[in-house]
Structure formats: C-alpha cells, structure tokens
Amino acid sequence: MQRERFSRFTATDRAKLEALHNAGIPIREIAKQLHKHISSIYRELKRGEYEHLNTDYTVSTRYSSDKAERRHSFYSAGMGRPLKLGNDYEFVRFVEKMVKKGYSPYAILQEIRRQGLTFRTQICLSTLYHYIDKGLFLGIGNKDLLFKGSRRKKYGKTVTIKRAPRGESIEHRPEQINERQEFGHWEMDSVIGKREKGNTLVVLTERLTRMEIILKSKDKSASSTVQLLNRLERIFGNHFREIFRTITVDNGTEFSQYEQMERSCLTKRQRTKIYYCHPYSSWERGSNENQNGMIRRFIPKSTKIEPYSQQDLQRIADWINDYPRAIFGGRSSREVFADELQKIGVQKFF
C-alpha cells in the first residue's frame, strides 16, 4: 500500500484552515479537506494561536492565518545564522513564566543574573524583545509586556492655573528635589476603586529610589489621609522627618488639609513639607503616575478596593519594590532604598 504524501502549508491553506476552524468543523474533517495529516493541523493551529476578545468581554482561543504565515516566514526565510533559542525549552518556559508575572524582558535578564541561573541560551535584550515581537514564544506576545513608557515634553510653568493651590505650590519646591538629588522626597496620590465612594488606596512613591508604599484608606477624605500619615509617623517615630522630608500631591480634596498633614501627631511640630502640583498636571508626579499603572496590573480600573486586604496590597508593593530596574543598573528600589536608610541610621523599613 502506497503511503500518502503530504505537502507543506501554503498561505491559501492557512486561510482555508482559519475559515474551517472558526466555523467549528472537526479537526479530522479539516485535515481531510486540506489533504494534511491531522497532527499537522494541530501544529498549525498552535502556530497561529491567539486570544480573541469577544463582544461579551470573554476571551476565546482562535487561529489567525496571518499570524501563522508571519511566523512561518520568519522561520523559513534566509535569516543567516539560526535562532538562538534553538530547543532550549527551559529558557522559553522561564521567559514565559516571568512575562506572565509582569516582568519586562530587561527585568527577566536581570533576574536570571540575580538568581545565578544558567541556560543554554544567552541572548541580549534587543534580541529577546525581537523574538517576543515576532511571536516566537507560543505562550506570550507583545501584548503581555508591561506598557512601554514614552518621554514627555517638559512644559515648564506654562500650565494655566484656574485656582491657587491650597498650600505651597510646586513652583517653590527646591531644585535639588526636582532633580532627584536628595533622598526623602515623596509623591502621593489616590487610586480609586469602582466608585470614588468607599475604600481607596493612598500610594506614596519616593522620588530618588522609586520605593512604593500602598495603604488602604476607608474613604477618599482629607481626614483619612491625615490618619494614614499619622500611622506612618507612629511606625517610624523620630525617623519620620528624615524619611519623609517632603510630599508632593495634587489638588484633590483628600489632600486639602495640608496643615494637618504637615503637623506631627506626636510633637505637634512640623514633620514634613507638602507641595501642590499645578491643577491638571499629573505629569508633575511622574513617578507616582508610572507606578499607579503598575498597580493597575493587579487591581484593574473599576475594581472594588474592599476585597483587598492590607496584606494583599503589601504583596503588590513588594512586587513593585523588588522589580529589577534599568535606572538602577538592574537593582531594585528596595535595595537602593535600603542603602539610603543606612545613611541615616535606619536598619529596617517595614
């Protein structure tokens, strides 16, 4: 009996496969119509697999002939040297796992170095980005990466001010703070849940080290914000004034009681200095806004804050603070922050 011979998939075959598969035709019948082996159909479906967002906001797995064709072309075109990934499945699984945890390609390579892991594959950052962009990892794609930041144009002081800030304007903030030359200067913001009423998050970001503190507030009120600062002061005692030298906030009502925020709950003297951004100028708290986006990976917008305990929030903060950062040469915010604490004689933060 002569053995049936099968040909490779063409672009036309892939288009037919996509139409038949989306129509719900059984795999065995598809293989028969396309004159392919059934195992080839399964491999081809895997090659063009992607997650499709349905109209009811559910996600289903589908096949894209375009994606499969691009992937096939990348592998089969004359690329010169072979792909560095080869069959290093351990490296592929590690990269996919870390991306799903929220790590960027840079952070993944730094984590490999930090943990002393060894793989057969050793690639540079640009190559790793290139492989992910081209869809060479089956379990992840470009959409799974952290958002890519863009540099904002500096607007200086051209913002139109419709009303004066409640306290000291950011215009009077010392230049060494603006240039991130000193430790102990923070940005503070609120992250709301499904509605502005109910529990919210008060987040603080240290400008030099990007250290993050996430606190759960019972509501978005000025008195609740003051209570949270009082709680922090009781934790750090006399060191509070050295660690929280200034705090920059926006003009939200939750930050309106600047005198109470500045005044110590222990000594009644000044414990910190509050500066207010210009109205509608969130870019003046750039570090804060950037890390709010990282929090939203764990707590999406329109999600209630109530179900999250302070322990849950601490785990999110730990993830952010332990994340390897390019601005620190692969070190984490926690490591850089710890160095600054040692300079003022503080051995432990939380």
C-alpha positions in Angstrom: 0.0 0.0 0.0 1.4 3.3 -1.1 1.9 5.8 1.8 0.0 9.1 1.4 2.3 12.1 1.0 1.5 15.5 2.5 2.7 18.9 1.3 3.6 21.9 3.4 1.1 24.6 4.3 0.7 27.5 2.0 -0.9 30.9 2.6 -4.0 29.6 0.9 -4.1 26.5 3.1 -3.8 28.7 6.2 -6.7 30.9 5.0 -8.9 27.9 4.4 -7.9 26.4 7.8 -8.9 29.6 9.6 -12.3 29.7 7.9 -13.0 26.0 8.6 -11.8 26.1 12.2 -13.8 29.2 13.0 -16.8 27.5 11.5 -16.5 24.7 14.0 -15.5 22.0 11.5 -13.9 18.9 13.3 -10.1 18.7 13.0 -10.3 15.3 11.3 -12.6 16.7 8.6 -10.4 19.8 8.2 -7.4 17.5 7.6 -9.3 15.6 5.0 -10.4 18.7 3.1 -6.9 20.2 3.2 -5.1 16.9 2.4 -3.0 17.2 5.5 -2.1 14.9 8.3 -4.2 15.5 11.4 -1.1 16.2 13.6 0.0 18.8 11.1 -3.4 20.6 11.6 -2.8 20.6 15.4 0.7 22.0 14.9 -0.5 24.7 12.5 -3.3 25.7 14.9 -0.7 26.1 17.7 1.5 28.2 15.4 -1.3 30.8 14.7 -3.0 30.7 18.1 -4.1 33.9 19.8 -6.6 35.1 22.4 -9.6 36.8 20.9 -11.7 39.3 22.9 -15.4 38.5 22.4 -18.2 41.1 22.4 -19.3 39.9 25.9 -15.7 40.6 27.1 -14.9 36.9 27.4 -11.7 35.6 25.9 -11.6 32.6 23.5 -8.6 31.0 21.7 -8.6 31.3 17.9 -6.4 30.7 14.9 -5.0 33.5 12.8 -3.7 32.6 9.3 -1.9 36.0 9.1 0.0 35.3 12.4 0.8 31.8 11.3 2.1 33.0 8.0 4.3 35.6 9.6 5.7 33.1 11.9 6.4 30.6 9.2 8.1 33.3 7.0 10.3 34.3 9.9 11.5 30.8 10.5 11.9 29.8 6.9 13.3 33.0 5.4 17.1 33.2 4.9 18.0 34.6 8.3 21.7 33.8 8.1 22.6 32.4 11.5 20.0 30.1 13.2 17.7 31.3 16.0 19.5 31.4 19.3 16.5 29.9 21.1 17.0 26.6 19.4 15.4 23.9 21.5 16.2 25.5 24.9 12.7 24.8 26.4 13.8 25.6 29.9 14.7 29.2 28.9 11.5 29.5 26.9 9.4 28.4 29.8 11.2 30.7 32.2 10.7 33.7 30.0 7.0 32.9 29.5 6.5 32.4 33.3 8.2 35.7 34.1 6.3 37.7 31.5 3.1 36.4 32.9 4.2 37.6 36.3 4.6 41.1 34.8 8.3 41.2 34.3 9.8 43.1 31.3 12.5 41.5 29.1 15.1 43.6 30.8 13.9 42.6 34.3 13.9 38.9 33.2 17.5 39.0 32.1 18.4 40.8 35.4 16.5 38.2 37.4 18.5 35.4 35.6 21.7 37.2 36.6 20.5 37.8 40.2 19.4 34.2 40.8 22.6 32.8 39.1 20.5 30.7 36.7 22.2 29.1 33.7 20.5 28.2 30.4 21.9 27.0 27.1 20.5 30.2 25.5 22.3 33.5 26.2 20.7 36.4 24.3 20.8 40.2 24.6 17.9 42.5 25.5 17.2 43.6 21.9 17.1 40.0 20.7 14.7 39.0 23.4 12.4 41.9 22.5 12.7 40.9 18.8 11.8 37.3 19.4 8.7 38.3 21.5 7.6 40.9 18.9 7.9 38.2 16.2 5.7 35.8 18.2 8.4 33.1 18.6 7.2 32.3 22.2 3.9 30.3 22.0 2.6 31.3 25.4 3.2 35.1 25.3 3.2 38.0 22.9 3.9 41.7 22.8 0.5 42.5 24.3 1.6 40.7 27.5 4.5 43.0 28.2 4.4 46.0 30.5 3.4 49.2 28.8 6.3 51.0 27.2 6.9 54.4 28.6 7.3 57.5 26.5 9.2 60.6 27.4 7.0 63.6 28.0 7.8 67.0 26.8 8.6 69.3 29.6 6.1 72.1 29.8 7.8 74.2 32.4 5.4 76.6 34.0 3.1 77.3 31.1 0.1 75.5 32.7 -3.0 77.7 33.1 -3.8 77.9 36.7 -7.6 78.3 37.4 -7.2 78.4 41.1 -4.4 78.7 43.6 -3.2 75.6 45.4 -4.2 75.1 49.0 -0.7 75.2 50.3 2.8 75.7 48.9 3.0 75.4 45.1 5.4 73.1 43.4 6.9 76.2 41.8 8.6 76.8 45.2 10.0 73.3 45.6 13.8 73.4 45.8 15.7 72.5 42.6 17.6 69.6 44.2 14.2 67.9 44.8 13.2 68.5 41.2 16.5 66.9 40.0 16.1 63.9 42.3 19.4 64.6 44.0 18.2 64.0 47.6 16.5 61.2 49.5 13.3 61.6 51.4 11.1 63.4 48.9 7.8 61.6 48.0 4.9 61.9 45.7 1.4 60.9 46.9 -1.8 60.1 45.1 -5.1 58.3 45.5 -6.2 55.3 43.5 -9.9 54.9 43.5 -11.9 51.7 43.0 -15.2 51.2 41.2 -16.5 54.5 42.6 -15.0 57.4 44.4 -17.1 56.4 47.4 -15.9 53.5 49.6 -12.3 52.3 50.1 -9.5 53.8 48.1 -5.7 53.4 48.0 -3.2 56.1 49.2 0.1 55.5 47.4 3.4 57.1 48.1 6.5 56.9 45.8 9.9 58.1 46.9 11.4 60.2 44.1 15.0 59.1 44.3 14.6 55.4 44.8 11.0 54.8 43.5 10.2 53.0 46.7 6.4 52.4 46.9 4.1 52.4 49.8 0.4 51.3 49.3 -2.1 52.0 52.1 -5.8 51.2 52.2 -8.0 54.1 53.2 -11.6 53.8 54.3 -12.6 56.6 52.0 -11.4 59.5 49.9 -11.4 62.1 52.6 -8.8 64.6 53.9 -9.2 63.3 57.4 -8.5 59.7 56.3 -5.3 60.8 54.6 -4.1 62.6 57.7 -4.8 59.4 59.8 -2.7 57.3 57.4 0.2 59.8 57.7 -0.2 59.7 61.5 0.0 55.9 61.3 3.2 56.1 59.3 4.7 58.6 61.8 4.0 56.2 64.7 5.7 53.4 62.9 8.9 55.4 62.1 8.9 57.8 65.1 11.8 60.2 65.1 13.0 58.9 61.8 9.8 60.1 60.0 11.1 63.6 59.4 14.3 62.2 57.8 12.5 59.6 55.6 9.5 61.9 54.6 11.1 65.3 54.2 8.6 66.5 51.6 5.5 65.1 50.0 4.2 66.4 46.6 0.4 65.9 46.0 -2.3 67.0 43.5 -5.2 69.3 44.3 -7.6 66.6 45.2 -9.9 67.1 48.2 -8.3 64.2 50.1 -5.1 66.3 50.3 -6.7 69.6 51.3 -5.7 69.6 55.0 -2.1 70.4 54.4 -1.6 71.9 57.8 -2.7 68.7 59.5 -0.6 66.6 57.1 2.5 68.7 57.9 2.0 68.7 61.6 3.3 65.9 63.8 0.8 63.8 65.7 3.5 63.1 68.3 5.2 66.5 68.9 2.8 68.9 67.2 5.8 70.4 65.3 6.3 70.2 61.6 7.0 66.6 60.4 7.1 67.2 56.6 6.5 69.7 53.9 3.6 69.5 51.5 3.9 70.8 47.9 1.0 71.0 45.5 1.2 70.4 41.8 -0.5 72.6 39.3 -4.1 71.7 38.5 -4.5 69.0 35.8 -0.7 68.4 35.7 -0.3 64.8 36.8 3.0 64.6 34.9 4.5 66.7 37.7 4.1 63.5 39.8 5.6 61.3 37.1 7.0 58.5 39.3 3.7 58.3 41.1 1.7 58.0 37.9 4.0 55.5 36.4 3.7 53.1 39.4 0.0 53.6 39.6 0.0 51.9 36.2 1.9 49.0 37.7 -0.7 48.7 40.5 -3.5 48.6 37.9 -2.0 45.4 36.5 -3.1 43.8 39.8 -6.2 46.0 40.5 -7.8 47.0 37.2 -9.8 50.1 36.9 -13.5 49.9 38.0 -12.5 47.2 40.5 -13.6 47.5 44.1 -10.9 48.0 46.7 -12.9 46.5 49.6 -11.9 42.8 48.9 -8.2 43.6 49.1 -6.6 43.4 52.5 -3.6 45.4 53.6 -1.6 42.1 53.2 -2.7 41.9 49.6 -1.6 45.4 49.0 1.7 44.8 50.6 2.3 41.9 48.3 1.7 44.2 45.3 4.0 46.8 46.8 6.7 44.1 47.4 6.4 43.1 43.7 7.0 46.7 42.6 9.8 47.3 45.1 11.6 44.1 44.3 11.4 44.7 40.5 14.8 45.0 38.8 15.1 48.5 37.3 17.2 49.7 34.4 17.7 53.1 36.0 19.5 51.4 38.9 21.6 49.1 36.8 19.3 46.1 37.5 19.0 46.7 41.2 15.5 47.0 42.8 14.0 50.0 44.6 14.2 48.2 47.9 17.9 47.7 47.6 18.6 51.4 46.7 16.2 52.5 49.4 17.9 50.3 52.0 21.2 52.0 51.1 19.7 55.4 51.7 18.2 54.3 55.1 21.6 53.1 56.3 23.0 56.6 55.6 20.6 58.0 58.2 21.0 55.1 60.6 17.7 53.2 60.0 18.2 49.5 59.6 14.6 48.4 58.8 11.7 49.9 56.9 8.7 47.6 57.3 
